[in-house]
Amino acid sequence: MIDAKKQQGGTDTTQNQEWYTIEQVANRTGLTKRTLRYYEEVGLLPPTDRTEGNYRRYSQADVQRLERIKELRDLLDFSLSEIRIFLTVEEERGQLKQAYRQETGVEVKLAQLDHIDELIHKQLELIERKITGLEQMRAALSSKLERHKQLRNELREQRQR
């Protein structure tokens, strides 16, 4: 039976795992409880562990994943679909990295590095698309500012006549 401390967050002494309640995670990440449930529902966050009372409890790894999701959403303005792709690729890279560390064969290690590089390129493509879009927006806005500068100069010349 899970004790009250673990139900409300705390340390699970049987696994030496610290758990957080949905309220604690929401406060820590700045995400709403509704958003946390939604991310789990759409598969961005793996199903959380549950207490015997069926309350969600989150691990430190869950919190780190949520912070990564928030970073991708806020910093890069990724859609949930793009975040899912990015995180899936990141997880695959992590698995390959583990396999690489355990592998002793040079040819297998080279193949693993090639695959990891392909995954990194996939992530870079997502980021490059965002950068290209942002650069286009910046250029359009800069162009408008330049046009406004020209209009001001023309209006000032008219005023002086």
C-alpha positions as CSV (number, residue, x, y, z in Angstrom):
1,M,0.0,0.0,0.0
2,I,1.3,3.5,-0.9
3,D,1.5,5.7,2.2
4,A,0.0,9.2,2.4
5,K,3.4,10.9,1.9
6,K,4.0,9.2,-1.4
7,Q,0.4,10.0,-2.5
8,Q,1.1,13.7,-2.0
9,G,4.6,13.6,-3.4
10,G,7.7,12.6,-1.5
11,T,10.1,9.8,-1.7
12,D,9.3,6.2,-2.5
13,T,11.6,4.4,-0.2
14,T,11.1,1.0,-2.0
15,Q,12.6,2.4,-5.2
16,N,14.5,5.4,-3.8
17,Q,12.5,7.5,-6.3
18,E,11.2,10.9,-5.6
19,W,7.6,11.6,-6.7
20,Y,5.8,14.8,-7.3
21,T,2.1,15.6,-7.3
22,I,0.4,17.2,-10.3
23,E,0.2,20.5,-8.2
24,Q,3.9,20.4,-7.5
25,V,4.8,19.7,-11.2
26,A,2.4,22.5,-12.3
27,N,4.0,25.0,-10.0
28,R,7.5,23.9,-10.9
29,T,7.1,24.0,-14.6
30,G,4.6,26.8,-14.9
31,L,2.2,24.6,-16.8
32,T,-1.4,24.1,-15.8
33,K,-2.7,20.8,-14.4
34,R,-5.0,20.7,-17.5
35,T,-2.0,21.0,-19.8
36,L,-0.2,18.2,-17.9
37,R,-3.2,15.9,-18.4
38,Y,-3.5,16.9,-22.0
39,Y,0.2,16.2,-22.7
40,E,-0.3,12.8,-21.3
41,E,-3.5,12.2,-23.2
42,V,-1.8,13.1,-26.6
43,G,1.3,11.1,-25.9
44,L,3.8,13.8,-25.3
45,L,4.3,12.6,-21.8
46,P,4.2,8.9,-21.1
47,P,1.4,7.8,-18.8
48,T,2.4,8.9,-15.3
49,D,2.7,6.5,-12.4
50,R,-0.4,6.4,-10.2
51,T,-1.0,6.0,-6.5
52,E,-3.4,3.4,-5.2
53,G,-5.9,6.2,-4.9
54,N,-5.4,6.8,-8.7
55,Y,-3.7,10.1,-8.3
56,R,-1.0,11.0,-10.8
57,R,2.6,11.1,-9.5
58,Y,5.5,12.4,-11.5
59,S,9.2,11.4,-11.5
60,Q,12.1,13.7,-11.9
61,A,12.4,12.4,-15.5
62,D,8.8,13.4,-16.1
63,V,9.5,16.9,-14.9
64,Q,12.6,17.2,-17.1
65,R,10.6,16.0,-20.1
66,L,7.9,18.6,-19.4
67,E,10.6,21.3,-19.1
68,R,12.0,20.2,-22.5
69,I,8.5,20.3,-24.0
70,K,7.9,23.7,-22.6
71,E,11.3,24.9,-24.0
72,L,10.5,23.6,-27.5
73,R,7.1,25.1,-27.4
74,D,8.1,28.5,-26.0
75,L,11.6,29.0,-27.4
76,L,11.1,27.5,-30.9
77,D,7.4,27.8,-31.1
78,F,7.1,24.2,-32.1
79,S,3.7,22.7,-32.6
80,L,2.8,19.6,-30.5
81,S,3.4,17.5,-33.6
82,E,6.9,18.9,-34.1
83,I,7.6,18.5,-30.4
84,R,6.5,14.8,-30.6
85,I,8.9,14.2,-33.6
86,F,11.7,16.1,-31.9
87,L,11.4,14.1,-28.6
88,T,11.0,10.8,-30.4
89,V,14.2,11.4,-32.3
90,E,15.9,12.5,-29.1
91,E,14.8,9.3,-27.3
92,E,16.1,7.2,-30.2
93,R,19.4,9.1,-30.0
94,G,19.6,8.3,-26.3
95,Q,19.0,4.6,-27.0
96,L,21.7,4.5,-29.7
97,K,24.1,6.3,-27.3
98,Q,23.6,3.6,-24.7
99,A,24.1,0.9,-27.3
100,Y,27.2,2.7,-28.6
101,R,28.7,2.7,-25.1
102,Q,28.2,-1.0,-24.7
103,E,29.3,-2.0,-28.2
104,T,32.9,-3.1,-28.8
105,G,32.9,-3.6,-32.6
106,V,34.3,-0.8,-34.6
107,E,32.1,-1.3,-37.6
108,V,29.0,-1.4,-35.5
109,K,30.1,1.7,-33.7
110,L,30.6,3.5,-37.0
111,A,27.1,2.5,-38.2
112,Q,25.6,3.7,-34.9
113,L,27.4,7.0,-35.2
114,D,26.0,7.3,-38.8
115,H,22.5,6.7,-37.6
116,I,22.9,9.2,-34.7
117,D,24.1,11.8,-37.2
118,E,21.0,11.1,-39.3
119,L,18.8,11.7,-36.3
120,I,20.6,14.9,-35.4
121,H,20.1,16.1,-39.0
122,K,16.4,15.4,-38.7
123,Q,16.3,17.6,-35.5
124,L,18.3,20.3,-37.2
125,E,15.9,20.3,-40.2
126,L,13.0,21.1,-37.8
127,I,15.0,24.0,-36.2
128,E,16.2,25.3,-39.6
129,R,12.6,25.5,-40.8
130,K,11.7,27.6,-37.8
131,I,14.8,29.8,-38.3
132,T,14.0,30.3,-42.0
133,G,10.4,31.3,-41.1
134,L,11.6,33.7,-38.4
135,E,14.2,35.3,-40.8
136,Q,11.5,35.8,-43.4
137,M,9.2,37.5,-40.8
138,R,12.1,39.7,-39.7
139,A,13.0,40.7,-43.2
140,A,9.3,41.6,-43.9
141,L,9.1,43.7,-40.8
142,S,12.5,45.4,-41.4
143,S,11.3,46.2,-44.9
144,K,8.2,47.8,-43.5
145,L,10.3,49.9,-41.1
146,E,12.5,51.0,-44.0
147,R,9.5,52.0,-46.1
148,H,8.1,54.0,-43.1
149,K,11.4,55.7,-42.8
150,Q,11.2,56.7,-46.5
151,L,7.6,57.9,-46.1
152,R,8.6,60.0,-43.1
153,N,11.4,61.7,-45.1
154,E,9.1,62.4,-48.0
155,L,6.5,63.9,-45.6
156,R,9.1,66.0,-43.9
157,E,10.2,67.3,-47.3
158,Q,6.6,68.2,-48.2
159,R,6.2,70.0,-45.0
160,Q,9.3,72.2,-45.6
161,R,8.0,73.3,-49.0
